[in-house]
Amino acid sequence: MMAAQLVVALLAFTSLSAASEPDCKELVRPLVLDSHSPIYGKWILHVGSWDKHDLKTDLKSVHSSWVELSPTSDSGVISLYWADRLSEEKCLQGTANITISGITSHAAFIINGHTSYHDGKYYGTCSDCLLSEDTTLLSDGKSKGRYLFLFTRTGALEPSEMETFKKQAECLGFLPEHHFVSTDLCPDDRESTTTAAEKTEEDQAEEAQAEEQPAEN
Ligand SMILES: *[C@@H]1O[C@H](CO)[C@@H](O)[C@H](O)[C@H]1NC(C)=O
């Protein structure tokens, strides 16, 4: 009799705790990285988490961050441009080639002359959001720790989307700590060089228009 009651009580308890736990299988769906992945374009960082306290200091030094992911002619390579603001005056930016295989990616970032190696995974999340897990690798290839970054198109995030992020972070074993960044973004340093050709075309169009207008008057 007592044993039966205990079993009932235990069953009730386990089903209760199961109901309050996030459904991690549903919440954490890795994206297969191919040309159809919804990961391309410009993304603005909203929040980051970490799984080791040592990683916190590095992330806290980032005031704002944006990235742009573009496909390349090689289906196994994604091109990345990144721009991090470290202070009001200091911006760091660079490019990297991300090699992908299935759901994992690998990239080498050259920051201030040092190369740092990263493995990445992307997960399905809110629409117009990019959830990226970044594993920083030590020189022996072992993990130094992981970051979880949530990027959005505008840099803004709905409170309900933040709640989902917290649950996803918990599922993936991140600490319940967050670093929110500003949207005071670094300028795109490529604009001065790579779009020079486009500017010339625009200038030519404007010149042509300016020539036409006096004739109309
Ligand atoms: C990326 O790959 C392209 C093509 O192989 C190469 O020209 C470029 O220098 C690479 N960029 C970086 C940052 O490694």
The ligand as an SDF file (V2000), in Angstrom:
LIG
                    3D

 14 14  0  0  0  0  0  0  0  0999 V2000
   39.6220   32.8800  -49.0070 C   0  0  0  0  0  0  0  0  0  0  0  0
   39.7380   32.0440  -50.1360 O   0  0  0  0  0  0  0  0  0  0  0  0
   40.0190   32.7480  -51.3390 C   0  0  0  0  0  0  0  0  0  0  0  0
   39.9710   31.7490  -52.4790 C   0  0  0  0  0  0  0  0  0  0  0  0
   40.7430   30.6300  -52.1870 O   0  0  0  0  0  0  0  0  0  0  0  0
   41.3750   33.4450  -51.1990 C   0  0  0  0  0  0  0  0  0  0  0  0
   41.6560   34.1860  -52.3590 O   0  0  0  0  0  0  0  0  0  0  0  0
   41.3180   34.4000  -49.9890 C   0  0  0  0  0  0  0  0  0  0  0  0
   42.5750   34.9900  -49.7930 O   0  0  0  0  0  0  0  0  0  0  0  0
   40.8940   33.6590  -48.7420 C   0  0  0  0  0  0  0  0  0  0  0  0
   40.6980   34.6280  -47.6830 N   0  0  0  0  0  0  0  0  0  0  0  0
   41.1820   34.4660  -46.4670 C   0  0  0  0  0  0  0  0  0  0  0  0
   40.9040   35.5470  -45.4930 C   0  0  0  0  0  0  0  0  0  0  0  0
   41.8310   33.4970  -46.1330 O   0  0  0  0  0  0  0  0  0  0  0  0
  1  2  1  0
  1 10  1  0
  2  3  1  0
  3  4  1  0
  3  6  1  0
  4  5  1  0
  6  7  1  0
  6  8  1  0
  8  9  1  0
  8 10  1  0
 10 11  1  0
 11 12  1  0
 12 13  1  0
 12 14  2  0
M  END
$$$$
